[in-house]
Every structure is written in C-alpha cells, then in structure tokens.
C-alpha cells in the first residue's frame, strides 16, 4: 500500500473538521506534562472543541483551497489544532485560560470565521465572552428596565385605587 493511501484518511478527517469549524487555533504544546495535556483535552472536549495533533504536512494538505490555508506559514515544529465547531471563540478562550497556568502552551495563530489572527489577535479573541454569556448579559440588561416599568405601573395603579 502506498504512503499516500495511508495518509488520505487522515487528510479527509481534517477536511471534515475544517468544513464544520467556525475557528481553528494553532498552538505549540511542546513541554506540557501528561497531566496538563489530559486536563487541557478534557476542558476543550467539554466545551465542544476538537483538539488534535496532526503532522504539519497533513494540515497543509487539508487546508488547501480554504480560509485555513492562511495558517500554512505557521505550520512548523510541534503543532496542535483546536477546532471551534459550535463557538468561534471557545478554542482561544479555553487555551488562553489554560496557558496562564501552563506557560509552555503557546499560541501560533488562528483563523476565526475566515479572518487570520496572529498571537496578539488570538489573545484579544480569548477575552470575548461566549455567546451564552453575551445573551445572558443582554437579557439581564433588558430585564432591569422592564421590572422598573412594572413597578411604576403598579404604583400608579395603587395610587389610582387609593384616590378613589
């Protein structure tokens, strides 16, 4: 069996993630302990993020003709990739939080919704709250004026009743 035939299923697997993903973040994971790597994978999996280590040549081949080809020049040395399938900022957010306790984990770059981000851009993305957090903040801010309005209406109604 030729080497190309053995590599094709791996390239196809990556292409499958590429088609579904809203974001892909590349990191250098070299120097992480087994415990750190296991914990990182657990946190990413719980957030619906696909985290894998592939050969750089496989990633390059799978990225051909996609927005993720912008990452090709970063594919040197040990590389892990985190695909954000449901939440575009989840990979950057979780990896950034984890990197605060595991200094060996370093960002290389990312593509989020078609846009390339360098290391500083990825760190800025990591500070964007999740969609759920943003929605709950929005609902919380909308609820406050409605509650105030309801109290005012109730007071007016009570004043009207006492005047009668």
Secondary structure, DSSP 8 states (H G I E B T S, - for coil): --HHHHHHHHHHHHHHHHHH-SEEEEEE-TT--HHHHHHHHHHHHHTTEEEEE--HHHHHHHHTTSGGGGGGGG--SS-EEEEESS-TTHHHHHHHHHHTT-TT-EEEEEEETTEEE-HHHHHHHTTS--HHHHHHHHHHHHHHHHHHHHHHHHHHHHHHHHH-
